[in-house]
């Protein structure tokens, strides 16, 4: 229902009830990440939804956590029926109903309408009707229990628009029990609207800016939460300003000085991006979303007697409206800029207003900024300059905006600039607390007031980190050079030779040194949201046409779908995904199609400020797009099902490679070549995942061609480390290893900066690492207190435990580069012996990064090739070892990682370096394995045991496991000398029994 004019009806209106000062009492934080919506429990406690974590938490009346309850579809809004049933609006666009014991019962039926973004929920205490705002469709819906366990739509009202009764992204709803009104926050119209329970519009209150005689206040910048007290006073939480304001039932702010009841901050009782309010038993609860808490206050009101009034009518004229009427009195700006009218100290919300007046041939004095009595392009230029968004030509050429049209410039496209009034003013000239939008914290609030918890204000959630969410805002920026910011002379220096100076020039040395785009958006040298993100630049999206990208940054590259032709992250000042095409290979044989490698290359987004780190990283295998870990399989292929048994290799199509997959979920070979992934015949069958069986024409066949004996595997344990995106998915499944928020991204992304480090929602104490301090291995073992080494151990762990004890010729071996489990001294076969781990294992001050990321040299040709993010202890080209920095803290004067051994471990009669001793043991054990009939192979399955006596096979398998365990660690005993030596020594003993071992220095204790 849309009401364009006031409807005169009689109603009872309460005389304004006065609130006391809101008094902070306590904070609830246990079990919360991003609190969004609140509801009272039947027992006087509190329910809190946590959308990104897909759960809601329950607290008793004292604020003690009772428990958390998982909602697979995601929990947004919440309301509780008088009988204890719990109603939850969910990310899947439904409202689910749960029992008081939290068991799912059924869904609310919105027919004949469709819910597109159900948000806040509220029950009427008078009728038990359920009210919700559907943010996606800009309307209010009311449901009634038409039959037991059947909730149907009773009525609805609202549509998109700025008119009375219309909405732009309504977020919160509350029922006024005193006057039986429905109160709705109309966020992008910067107001609150009040209706009766049938949808008849009463009045609105609130403006984006409150103009006061001497200043202005961002008054309804982003009004998220809403509650009504016993006197009918309205409390409104503003996510941008971090405030709670109190208003009378007539929409008048109770504090005549317009001071909020609760203000912004990170201290006790202060707010940062508050998303909801609840009043229960004389207490006011605020979902303090980006502080990750619920703040609790005492609140009382003194009600006066009710009087009859004829209305409804708008509230009395506000200071803001009165000030706007002063425009006829012209004043000059003190800064020398174009004069404006008193009481209107800023530009219109949208420069397009000026264009509309120009096109209509009208005159408006409040838009005549240069006071020439004409509204023309000169006035438009002043407005556009003030906003800093787009150009004069953008607005002149941009037709009047309606929902079906697309803006003509990147600076004007949704979602940051939407086709509504106030589109520029949503950000520009809006003072995000504290201190304005041009301060780091002010801009943080500006961005997070939309990018908050789930779909409360925006679908792209940014979690609350421990500090300023989360990248250190005081991180020094080096302007892309290793020795500090560019001086004025450096900045303007011409490149005089090929690559000289390297900080600025490439190739033949053309160009000049300039500050990067990122560094132009620092706030006094500090990082802020706009440093990395460009809200005006929505990068072009290419399309996959006939297997080749057209347009976009990857134009001409081979592709399988549109997502491979566009950067995966938009609104970035630097394109953080760079692509490279080359033929992948498996077993040395090129596959029949090329794929795109995506990685953060040097220099890009992170390298703009962290150039030294980016340079170190670029020298190692993590950055090598053609390294075997990234090229071995197609990690982006559907659910990553691959042929692991007999049959033609794993690509979608066989033959000459001209076949392509139409999509990952319906892998139809549409080109030349015999289909492999699913079907025989002419390729008309389709795959249904995860079984990958053919359901169409053609002979059904599991995964592989040939005899069809291949099996389907999703390669989940592979892609978590062999794909950068797989690792991101894997990291989200912590701490218990269950899939929580994993989205199973595809692509062959290497391990780049943003794979290990998450710039949002991680603790700075954890160096922004996605996995920090606690790690769960694939074997189920959990290690805590390992600091930054947890990220390393998540992949460098051997992947599996000791071999299955059977006498078949088949065997398993630990995976490569298993330094994490070697350091911890676990998962080897001990044969009942007690092995000794070294100080590296038992010293709590040592983890993987202590040695591998020790500082490198500051001069010489090895700078950037060892230490730091190169993770190297040795430059294999020059032979230089970083032993002094990596090991010198414990091993004084050491110049090589092959430090002197503590004894003759291999029994050759000489005490050598640790690596020499371990090398001798590896050779001795290998000789004994060969003597038992084991044959070492050059590739998978690595060993042939057919010649080994059946009675010896278990022993041989265990000894091979230990040999591979030490060899695959890659360090020849440096990480954990005692454990590495002990595994080889006890393996040798068991292989040569009853012959006594040589006279060596043992690192074991016999059973």
C-alpha positions, -999 to 999 in steps of 0.1 A, spaced: 0 0 0 14 34 -10 1 65 6 11 97 -11 -8 120 12 -17 120 49 -49 102 59 -69 119 86 -81 95 112 -86 97 149 -62 80 172 -49 81 207 -15 97 211 6 96 242 20 128 255 58 125 252 72 102 279 106 114 292 135 89 294 161 90 320 197 88 310 206 55 295 231 39 319 256 13 309 254 -19 329 273 -48 313 286 -64 281 278 -98 266 306 -112 244 311 -149 250 302 -169 220 297 -140 196 315 -130 164 291 -106 146 259 -101 165 231 -89 143 195 -92 157 181 -96 192 150 -112 207 140 -119 243 138 -155 255 108 -168 274 129 -170 305 140 -133 305 173 -140 286 184 -130 251 187 -146 217 213 -132 194 217 -141 158 252 -143 142 247 -145 104 283 -151 92 287 -179 118 253 -194 108 240 -197 143 221 -179 171 233 -178 207 212 -180 238 219 -161 271 202 -162 304 189 -131 322 223 -125 337 240 -126 303 256 -160 307 259 -181 276 234 -210 277 244 -224 243 246 -218 206 224 -233 179 235 -239 143 213 -227 115 227 -242 82 208 -217 61 221 -188 82 203 -168 109 194 -131 104 163 -119 122 147 -136 151 114 -133 171 98 -156 197 62 -166 198 43 -165 232 44 -204 232 82 -204 228 85 -212 191 114 -194 175 110 -177 141 142 -170 121 147 -152 88 174 -169 69 200 -163 42 181 -187 18 152 -162 17 129 -180 40 115 -177 75 121 -209 94 101 -220 125 118 -239 153 106 -255 185 116 -242 219 141 -271 219 156 -256 187 143 -284 163 133 -272 129 95 -274 124 85 -258 91 86 -226 70 64 -196 69 45 -195 36 48 -161 18 25 -170 -11 14 -155 -33 45 -132 -28 81 -143 -27 106 -133 0 138 -120 -14 156 -107 17 137 -112 49 153 -93 77 140 -82 111 110 -99 127 86 -88 154 54 -102 170 24 -81 179 16 -88 215 -20 -79 208 -27 -102 178 2 -126 178 7 -117 141 43 -120 128 57 -88 111 88 -88 89 106 -64 66 117 -79 34 147 -57 26 151 -72 -9 115 -63 -20 112 -31 0 80 -40 18 64 -51 51 47 -85 54 23 -97 81 17 -134 87 -10 -151 107 -13 -187 119 -43 -196 98 -42 -232 111 -20 -250 136 16 -251 122 5 -231 91 16 -195 88 2 -176 58 4 -141 45 -23 -118 59 -14 -85 42 16 -65 30 25 -30 20 53 -10 5 73 -7 -26 106 8 -37 108 45 -38 112 77 -18 75 85 -14 54 82 18 49 45 26 76 35 1 110 21 12 146 20 2 161 -9 20 140 -12 51 160 -30 78 143 -31 112 107 -33 124 91 -29 158 56 -29 172 46 0 194 25 -17 221 12 16 235 -3 30 203 -4 -3 183 18 11 156 43 -4 132 76 14 131 101 7 103 136 20 97 138 31 60 175 31 57 183 45 23 156 71 26 173 82 59 142 81 80 118 61 102 82 56 90 53 49 113 21 30 102 -10 15 118 -12 -23 118 -30 -24 85 -3 -4 67 -19 31 67 9 56 68 9 79 98 41 100 96 79 99 91 107 114 110 144 117 105 168 133 79 202 124 67 216 156 81 203 177 110 211 213 103 216 233 135 223 270 137 260 266 141 268 231 130 253 200 114 248 165 127 247 132 107 213 124 122 199 94 104 230 83 85 222 46 85 194 38 110 196 0 115 181 -11 148 148 -1 164 130 -6 197 100 9 216 98 13 253 68 11 277 61 48 272 60 46 234 94 63 230 114 51 199 151 42 201 171 41 168 206 27 164 227 43 137 253 19 122 273 46 106 275 69 135 277 42 162 249 59 182 216 52 198 191 81 197 158 84 216 126 99 201 91 106 214 61 88 199 57 119 177 92 116 163 108 144 183 143 137 196 141 137 233 175 153 238 170 189 225 207 193 219 206 162 197 232 144 218 228 106 214 219 84 243 249 61 235 279 71 215 306 56 193 337 38 206 354 5 214 352 9 252 327 -5 277 292 6 267 303 23 234 292 11 200 308 3 167 283 -5 138 253 -13 160 227 -33 141 198 -39 165 181 -28 197 159 -47 221 141 -35 253 134 -62 278 125 -60 316 137 -24 319 170 -30 301 181 -18 267 202 -43 247 222 -32 216 238 -56 191 272 -39 189 281 -57 157 316 -47 149 328 -48 185 315 -84 185 294 -78 217 259 -70 230 259 -39 252 234 -38 281 220 -6 296 195 4 322 166 25 308 135 40 324 108 63 312 82 85 329 49 83 310 23 110 310 -14 105 306 -27 98 271 -48 124 253 -69 122 222 -56 138 190 -68 141 155 -43 131 130 -21 117 120 2 146 113 39 151 109 59 159 140 65 196 148 89 214 125 124 203 133 155 224 135 166 209 103 135 219 83 135 254 98 172 258 89 165 247 53 141 276 50 169 301 56 183 295 21 172 329 10 198 345 32 231 343 13 264 338 31 300 334 18 322 305 27 352 313 48 374 291 27 369 312 -4 348 286 -22 315 293 -39 290 309 -15 259 289 -4 228 297 15 227 299 53 215 267 68 225 247 38 263 243 42 267 214 17 258 203 -18 226 185 -28 225 148 -22 229 141 -60 244 164 -86 218 149 -110 193 172 -93 211 202 -109 209 185 -143 172 178 -139 166 215 -131 188 225 -161 169 202 -185 136 215 -172 147 251 -177 138 260 -141 155 281 -115 162 271 -79 180 295 -58 193 268 -34 212 253 -64 226 286 -77 260 281 -61 278 309 -81 249 334 -75 245 343 -112 207 337 -111 211 308 -136 213 271 -130 239 258 -155 270 237 -159 289 261 -136 268 251 -107 270 215 -117 308 217 -117 309 231 -82 287 203 -70 306 175 -87 339 189 -75 326 189 -39 314 153 -41 345 140 -58 326 113 -76 324 112 -114 328 142 -138 305 169 -151 302 150 -183 291 119 -164 261 137 -150 253 156 -182 253 124 -203 236 103 -177 199 99 -183 175 102 -154 181 71 -133 155 44 -130 159 9 -118 161 -7 -152 189 16 -164 227 13 -159 248 43 -152 272 54 -179 303 56 -157 321 33 -133 318 60 -106 280 58 -109 273 20 -109 256 1 -81 261 -11 -54 280 20 -41 260 44 -62 224 33 -66 196 47 -87 179 66 -59 181 101 -45 211 106 -22 232 83 -43 264 103 -39 254 117 -6 252 82 10 290 85 13 302 120 4 297 147 30 285 120 55 305 122 87 311 86 97 321 86 134 344 96 147 357 128 132 343 125 96 346 102 67 381 113 58 396 99 89 406 63 90 381 53 117 354 75 101 358 58 68 359 24 84 325 30 99 313 44 66 322 12 48 311 -12 76 278 4 81 269 -14 49 294 -43 50 281 -54 84 269 -87 98 254 -107 69 223 -92 52 216 -67 79 229 -39 58 248 -55 30 255 -90 17 293 -87 17 301 -91 53 333 -77 68 340 -93 102 352 -75 132 389 -80 138 406 -73 171 416 -39 160 401 -17 132 391 -47 111 419 -60 108 449 -48 87 471 -27 110 461 8 102 494 22 112 514 0 89 542 20 73 538 23 36 571 23 16 557 37 -16 569 6 -35 606 10 -26 626 -9 -1 642 20 17 612 41 26 589 66 9 599 83 -22 614 118 -19 602 145 -42 633 141 -64 628 103 -66 591 107 -74 598 129 -104 630 111 -115 631 99 -151 641 63 -158 675 64 -173 682 28 -182 665 -6 -185 648 -12 -152 667 16 -135 656 27 -110 638 -6 -105 613 9 -81 597 28 -110 607 15 -144 606 -17 -164 617 -29 -197 638 -3 -216 636 21 -187 608 43 -198 586 63 -176 590 82 -144 586 74 -107 552 81 -93 535 72 -61 511 42 -65 474 47 -66 472 30 -32 495 55 -16 475 84 -28 447 71 -6 465 68 27 453 88 57 484 105 71 504 75 61 479 50 75 459 23 58 421 28 55 394 10 36 398 33 5 436 25 4 429 -9 -11 393 -6 -22 381 18 -49 343 23 -44 340 40 -77 357 13 -98 338 -18 -106 363 -37 -128 351 -50 -162 337 -85 -165 347 -106 -195 326 -134 -210 336 -169 -219 326 -173 -256 334 -206 -274 360 -214 -248 379 -180 -250 376 -149 -228 362 -119 -246 368 -85 -231 379 -80 -195 414 -84 -181 418 -119 -194 408 -113 -230 419 -141 -253 426 -166 -225 412 -201 -226 382 -206 -203 353 -229 -194 329 -203 -179 325 -166 -174 339 -166 -139 373 -175 -154 373 -143 -174 370 -118 -146 388 -109 -115 373 -126 -85 376 -94 -64 362 -61 -75 366 -25 -64 403 -30 -58 428 -3 -66 451 -29 -80 440 -61 -98 450 -87 -73 445 -117 -96 468 -120 -126 464 -147 -151 489 -168 -171 481 -195 -197 502 -226 -202 496 -262 -208 493 -282 -177 508 -316 -175 503 -349 -157 530 -374 -156 550 -354 -181 522 -356 -207 505 -323 -217 468 -323 -212 445 -313 -240 436 -279 -229 452 -248 -213 441 -232 -181 444 -199 -164 467 -196 -134 456 -169 -110 479 -154 -84 489 -123 -66 520 -114 -87 547 -89 -77 540 -60 -76 503 -58 -71 480 -49 -42 500 -61 -13 533 -55 -30 525 -18 -34 534 -13 3 551 -46 11 575 -47 -18 604 -64 0 580 -92 12 565 -96 -22 600 -98 -38 610 -125 -13 578 -145 -19 582 -144 -57 614 -164 -55 598 -196 -40 576 -225 -51 545 -209 -35 546 -183 -63 556 -205 -92 525 -210 -114 542 -238 -133 553 -257 -102 540 -293 -99 517 -286 -69 496 -262 -90 498 -279 -124 493 -315 -114 455 -315 -116 427 -292 -126 416 -281 -92 388 -260 -106 370 -289 -124 335 -291 -110 337 -308 -77 372 -318 -86 363 -354 -94 392 -370 -112 398 -404 -127 421 -423 -103 419 -458 -118 423 -473 -153 411 -452 -181 421 -421 -201 434 -392 -180 412 -369 -162 404 -340 -186 368 -335 -197 375 -348 -233 399 -372 -250 410 -371 -285 427 -340 -299 417 -318 -270 391 -298 -289 363 -308 -267 351 -284 -240 330 -287 -209 298 -267 -211 298 -263 -173 312 -279 -142 278 -292 -130 268 -305 -165 300 -316 -181 288 -322 -216 316 -325 -242 305 -301 -269 334 -302 -292 355 -327 -310 370 -357 -292 354 -385 -273 339 -375 -240 358 -387 -210 344 -374 -178 311 -391 -180 299 -407 -211 308 -430 -240 293 -427 -274 289 -393 -289 290 -372 -258 253 -364 -253 252 -376 -217 254 -353 -187 270 -356 -153 252 -354 -120 274 -346 -91 288 -359 -69 282 -394 -84 292 -382 -119 270 -407 -137 256 -402 -171 219 -396 -171 213 -387 -207 220 -405 -240 251 -426 -241 263 -455 -220 265 -446 -183 300 -449 -170 316 -437 -137 341 -409 -143 365 -426 -167 366 -441 -201 383 -473 -212 372 -502 -189 353 -477 -167 371 -489 -136 381 -455 -125 366 -440 -94 354 -405 -86 373 -384 -61 366 -349 -50 403 -345 -42 393 -324 -11 425 -333 8 446 -324 -22 430 -290 -32 432 -277 4 470 -273 -2 475 -276 -39 451 -247 -46 453 -213 -29 415 -211 -30 413 -246 -16 434 -235 13 410 -206 20 381 -230 20 400 -254 43 409 -226 67 372 -218 71 365 -253 84 384 -247 117 387 -253 146 371 -288 145 377 -297 109 340 -298 100 328 -278 70 313 -246 82 316 -218 57 335 -234 29 324 -223 -5 347 -247 -25 362 -221 -48 379 -234 -79 410 -223 -98 447 -231 -97 456 -202 -75 491 -204 -59 498 -197 -23 499 -159 -24 496 -132 2 458 -133 5 458 -171 8 477 -172 41 466 -138 54 430 -126 56 429 -88 58 395 -88 73 381 -105 104 414 -119 118 433 -111 149 463 -88 145 479 -108 173 478 -137 148 494 -117 121 462 -119 102 469 -155 94 438 -176 85 451 -205 106 470 -194 138 481 -211 170 459 -242 167 459 -266 137 440 -298 131 459 -323 109 442 -347 84 451 -375 108 428 -359 134 456 -347 156 453 -312 171 482 -290 180 477 -258 200 502 -231 209 522 -234 177 517 -198 167 522 -188 131 536 -223 125 500 -235 124 496 -222 89 527 -241 78 516 -273 95 482 -272 79 498 -284 47 533 -296 57 521 -326 76 524 -358 55 487 -359 50 483 -394 64 494 -417 93 515 -448 94 507 -476 68 480 -501 70 494 -533 85 488 -560 58 509 -582 36 497 -571 2 523 -556 -22 505 -522 -21 517 -495 3 513 -459 12 539 -433 19 538 -399 37 533 -369 15 561 -345 5 575 -317 26 561 -330 59 582 -306 81 553 -299 105 549 -334 118 587 -340 117 591 -309 139 565 -322 163 579 -357 163 547 -376 154 534 -402 129 566 -422 124 567 -459 130 586 -464 163 585 -503 164 579 -500 201 610 -479 208 610 -446 226 625 -419 204 640 -386 215 629 -353 200 652 -324 199 650 -290 215 632 -276 184 602 -297 194 601 -290 231 611 -253 231 578 -233 231 596 -203 216 603 -222 184 579 -228 155 583 -232 118 587 -195 112 614 -190 138 640 -204 115 624 -203 80 614 -167 83 644 -153 102 657 -120 88 678 -124 58 710 -105 50 708 -67 45 735 -65 18 750 -87 -9 736 -107 -38 715 -129 -14 693 -101 -2 657 -112 -7 666 -148 -16 668 -163 20 649 -155 51 616 -137 55 589 -146 31 613 -166 9 611 -192 37 646 -204 26 675 -211 48 698 -216 18 703 -199 -16 709 -229 -38 724 -208 -66 752 -193 -45 753 -218 -17 748 -190 9 731 -202 41 712 -179 65 724 -199 95 737 -169 114 702 -153 115 681 -184 116 702 -205 141 725 -181 158 701 -174 187 707 -209 200 738 -221 181 763 -193 185 787 -188 156 770 -213 133 776 -207 96 758 -237 82 726 -255 89 746 -287 88 756 -281 124 779 -306 142 761 -337 152 760 -349 189 775 -382 180 782 -408 153 746 -415 143 753 -436 112 780 -457 127 807 -450 102 833 -441 128 832 -403 123 812 -375 139 800 -353 110 774 -327 104 738 -336 113 728 -337 76 758 -359 68 749 -383 95 713 -385 84 724 -390 48 745 -419 59 716 -435 78 693 -431 47 718 -449 26 722 -477 51 684 -483 55 679 -481 17 705 -508 12 687 -531 37 653 -525 21 668 -535 -12 683 -566 4 648 -575 14 636 -573 -22 621 -538 -22 627 -520 -55 626 -482 -54 607 -466 -84 611 -432 -100 574 -424 -96 541 -434 -81 537 -459 -63 574 -453 -55 582 -489 -44 577 -524 -59 573 -550 -31 564 -580 -52 598 -595 -46 596 -591 -9 587 -622 11 552 -621 23 564 -627 59 586 -595 56 561 -572 39 547 -555 71 582 -549 84 594 -536 50 563 -513 46 570 -498 80 607 -493 73 598 -477 39 574 -454 57 602 -442 80 627 -438 52 602 -417 32 592 -398 63 628 -386 68 636 -382 31 603 -363 24 610 -339 53 636 -323 30 659 -311 57 681 -342 65 674 -341 102 678 -304 109 642 -298 122 641 -327 147 675 -345 147 666 -369 175 633 -381 159 648 -383 123 678 -402 135 658 -425 158 633 -435 130 661 -445 108 681 -463 135 652 -484 147 642 -492 111 678 -504 104 677 -526 136 644 -543 126 656 -549 91 689 -565 102 678 -585 133 693 -604 149 725 -588 138 735 -561 163 736 -525 150 769 -508 143 786 -488 171 766 -456 167 753 -430 191 717 -441 197 687 -417 197 663 -443 210 655 -463 241 648 -500 235 614 -514 246 
